[in-house]
Amino acid sequence: MSGRSTTSRRTPKQRRSRVIFSAILEAGRRLLESKGPRALTTNRIAERAGVSIGSLYRYFPNKQAIVAAIYEGEAGREAEGIRSSPTWAIEEIPLRPALAALVDYQLDRHRRLIELGRDFYREHHRNFSLGPRVGAEALEARLRDLLLRHGESVRVRDPDQAAFLLARGISAIVRRAVDERPEKLREPAFRDELVDLVLAYVTGERGGTTAT
């Protein structure tokens, strides 16, 4: 699969082209959700979208490029939601459940995306990271503010460095699970240990199983 193109042939500019492009992506997504990646073919996508196979190939060289565009759309919408939100839910709850929510968000996101196409996502998931889309500095700034807001409970030496480690560390661990042991994403024990790891670093205490 890695030898095949995962980029579209052209970017639609006219309204009719955008409609066809969107219909192809929506059809591909619906087929992935209802039938799974093994049932996905360009012919089935074209049929579901109501377009000719020739029209489909005007925009996409293969089904992998369609799947990549579906994931790109998901990542783009998610990033836009984060950028446009003036506050995060974690900013309005106590520290421990807020840290647990950070872990849960990462696990939930990767579980949801891996279900669309397990093999494809495991191979290409780094292409759909939120960090470059949202801005790593913006993410770290919000985490730093979270730590400063709960300064009486936080035991880190440097909030700026801690924010960097939290942003990168949680993501890195979950991504390694995607790479090596994706079944871990659904194991409550894995989630609880990861929450404990974060809590122990930030507060010097354990207690992931009771953090939510």
N, C-alpha and C positions, 0 to 999 in steps of 0.2 A: 504493500500500500504506500510505503514511503517513497517509491519511485514515481508515483503518479502526481500530477498537478493537483493542488488543493486551492487554487485560485480561480476566480471566474474569468471568462474570456474578455468581458467588457462590462463597464459600469453603465447602467441605464440612465439616460438623461431625459428623454421625452416621456410624457405621461403614459402613453401606451406601453412603452418598454418597461417602465417601472411597475405597471400593473402585471405584466407577464412575469417579470422577475420575482415580484412578491408572491404571485400565485404558485410559481414553481417551489419557492421556499416553504410556503405554507403547506403545499401538498407533500413535500418531503418530510416536513415535521410531523404531519398527521400520520403518515405511513410509519415513520419511526416509532411514534407513540403507540399505534394500534397493532402493527405487525412486527416491529423490531428491525434491526439493521440487516439481518440476513434476507429479509423479504424486499429490501429496497433495491430497485433497479431504475434506470433512467426511463424505461418504457412505462413502468407503473407510475412514476412521478409525473410524467407528461400526461398520461391518461387521467390521473387524479386532478391535475391542474387544468385540464381542458385545453392543452396546447399540443401542437405537433412535436414530434421528437426533434425535427429540424429546428424549431424555435427554441427548444430547450438547449440544443447544442450551440446555438448562437451565443448563449450566455455562460454555459458551463461545459467544460471538456469531459466531465465524468461525474459519477455520483459522489465521489469523495469531495469534489469542489462544492457540490450542493450542501453536503453535510458541514463542511467548513464554514460556508456562508450562514448556515443555520446557527452554528455555534457563535460565529462572529456577531450575529444579530442579538443573540442572548446576552453575550458579554457586553455589547454596546448598550442595550437597554438597562442592564443591571448597573453599569457604571454611571449612566445618566441619572438613574434614580438616586444613587449615592451622592453625585455631585450637586443635584438640585435640592437635596434635603438639607434644610438649615440646621437640623439637629438629628442625632442618632438616638435610637431607643435606649442604648446603653448609657446615654448621658442623663437619663431620668430614673435610673434604678441604682441600688447599692452596688458597691464595688465587686463583691464576690459573684453575684448573678450577672453582672456586666461582663466580667472576664469569662464566665462560662458561656455567655451568649456569643462572645467572639469566637470561641471554639466551635460552638454549635453552628454558627453561620458558615464557617469554612467547611465543616463536615456536610451540612445540608446542601450547600452549593455544589460540591463535587459529587455527592450522591445523585443529585438531580441531573447534572450534566452527563455523568457516566451512563445513566440509564438510557439516554438518547442513542448512544453508540459506543459501547464499551471499548472495543478494540481501537476505534478511531480516536476516542477521547484520551485513552491511555497513551497513545503515541503522540498526540498533538496538544495536550492540555496546556502546555506552557504558552502556546500561541494565543490563548484566551484568558490570560491573567488579567485581573482587574487593576493591579498596581500601575502599569503604564497608562491605562485609560483614565483612572481617577487622579493619579499623581501620588507617588510614594510620599512626598513631603506633606501633602494634605492629610493622608491617612495617619502618618506619624504625629502630626500636629494634634489631631483629635485624640489619639491615644495618650499623648503627653498631657493634654488638658484633663483627660480622665484621671490620670495618676495624680496630677496636682490637686484636682478637686477632692480627692480622697487621701490627702497627704497624711492624715493621722493614722491611716491603716497601711500605707505603702512603706516598704522597707528597702527600696532600691536606692543606690547611691546617686544616680544621675537620671532624672526623668527623661531627658532627651535620648540618651543611649538606651534606656529601658524601652521606650516607645519603638525605637528601631528594632530591638531584639524581639519584641512582641509581634510587630508587624511581619518581620521576616521569619521568625521562628515558627509560629503557628502554621503559617502558609507552607514553609519548607517541610515540616513534619507530615502535614496532610498530603502534600504532593508526593512525598516519598511513598506514602501508603498507596496512593493512586498508581504509582509506578510498580511497586513491588508486591503489595498485599491489599488490593482493593476491597477485599472482604472485611478488612478492619474498619472501613468507613461505617459499617452497620453494627459494629460490636459495641454495646454499652460500656463494656469494661475498657475498651480503647479510648472512648470518649472521656470516661471518668479519670483515667490515668493522665490524659492530656490536660484536662482541667486542673487536676492536682499539680501537675508540673508548672502550669502558669501561676496558680495560686501560691505555690511554694516560692516561686521566684519573686513575685510581686509583694506578698504579705509575710512570707516566712512560715505559712501555715498550710495544712492540707484541708481537704474537705470538699472535693469535687462532686461527690455523690449527693451532697446536700446543698449545692450552690444554686440550683434552679428552683 
